[in-house]
């Protein structure tokens, strides 16, 4: 009775993924990049929740919400730019 042997997966050739290159070595700059990604996404989430559902600030100031939403998107764009630079 012969048993079937699964072929071995070949190692990938070429460049590794951008996330793999980013997390390859630890540095303070990379940890700040991840932290700014978390802060930007948290700011966007909270402001969108207040605009759409009136939670947590109950529409206290829509100017505050829209301004911080814009700041969150700008921060997210800058974070992505730094991420691209660090993963080259």
Secondary structure, 3 states (H helix, E strand, C coil): CCCCCCCCCCCCCCCCCHHHHHCCCCCHHHHHHHHHHHHHHHHHHHHHHHHHHCCCCCCCCHHHHHHHHHHHHHHHHHHHHHHHHHCC
